[in-house]
Amino acid sequence: MEVVFYLDKVGKAGYYEIYKQDFVVSRQTFANLLKELEDKGIVSRKVINERPPRVEYSLTEKGKEMARILNELNQMI
């Protein structure tokens, strides 16, 4: 859920920008997590045609709703 919280806070970010936010998993595990979030419609992946090409991730509407609910739950605790 840290990815959802981070993207909710910053709006959009690249792979390494998200990864360096204290994730204690391997890069492969992190890549699998992003892919799973994308497959479930929580995170959107956009390829930016620059030199070198880069990828930006952001929350979809479903992801924003998930972040809102998780933030509300955190406030209750």
C-alpha positions as CSV (number, residue, x, y, z in Angstrom):
1,M,0.0,0.0,0.0
2,E,3.0,2.3,0.3
3,V,3.0,2.8,-3.5
4,V,-0.7,3.9,-3.3
5,F,0.1,6.3,-0.4
6,Y,3.2,7.7,-2.2
7,L,1.4,8.3,-5.5
8,D,-1.5,9.8,-3.8
9,K,0.9,12.3,-2.2
10,V,3.0,13.2,-5.2
11,G,0.6,12.6,-8.1
12,K,3.0,10.9,-10.5
13,A,6.4,9.5,-10.3
14,G,9.0,7.3,-12.1
15,Y,9.9,3.8,-11.2
16,Y,13.1,4.6,-9.3
17,E,11.6,7.6,-7.6
18,I,8.9,5.3,-6.1
19,Y,11.4,2.5,-5.4
20,K,13.8,4.6,-3.4
21,Q,11.0,5.5,-0.9
22,D,12.2,2.9,1.7
23,F,10.9,-0.2,0.0
24,V,12.7,-3.2,1.5
25,V,12.0,-5.6,-1.3
26,S,14.0,-6.6,-4.3
27,R,13.7,-4.7,-7.6
28,Q,12.0,-7.8,-9.1
29,T,9.4,-8.0,-6.3
30,F,8.8,-4.2,-6.7
31,A,8.4,-4.5,-10.4
32,N,5.9,-7.4,-9.9
33,L,4.0,-5.2,-7.4
34,L,3.7,-2.3,-9.8
35,K,2.6,-4.7,-12.6
36,E,-0.1,-6.2,-10.3
37,L,-1.4,-2.8,-9.3
38,E,-1.5,-1.9,-13.0
39,D,-3.3,-5.1,-13.9
40,K,-5.9,-4.4,-11.1
41,G,-6.5,-0.9,-12.4
42,I,-5.1,0.9,-9.4
43,V,-2.0,2.4,-11.1
44,S,-1.6,3.7,-14.5
45,R,1.7,3.3,-16.4
46,K,2.7,5.9,-19.1
47,V,5.7,5.7,-21.3
48,I,7.3,9.1,-22.0
49,N,9.0,9.4,-25.3
50,E,12.2,11.2,-24.4
51,R,15.8,10.3,-24.7
52,P,16.2,8.1,-22.7
53,P,12.6,6.9,-22.6
54,R,11.1,6.9,-19.1
55,V,8.0,5.6,-17.4
56,E,5.6,7.5,-15.1
57,Y,3.2,5.9,-12.7
58,S,0.1,7.6,-11.3
59,L,-3.1,6.5,-9.6
60,T,-6.2,5.8,-11.6
61,E,-9.6,6.9,-10.4
62,K,-9.9,3.5,-8.7
63,G,-6.5,4.0,-7.1
64,K,-7.5,7.5,-5.9
65,E,-10.6,6.1,-4.3
66,M,-8.6,3.3,-2.7
67,A,-6.2,5.9,-1.3
68,R,-9.0,8.0,0.1
69,I,-10.5,4.9,1.9
70,L,-7.1,3.9,3.3
71,N,-6.4,7.4,4.5
72,E,-9.8,7.4,6.3
73,L,-9.0,4.1,7.9
74,N,-5.6,5.4,9.1
75,Q,-7.3,8.4,10.7
76,M,-9.6,6.1,12.7
77,I,-6.7,4.1,14.2
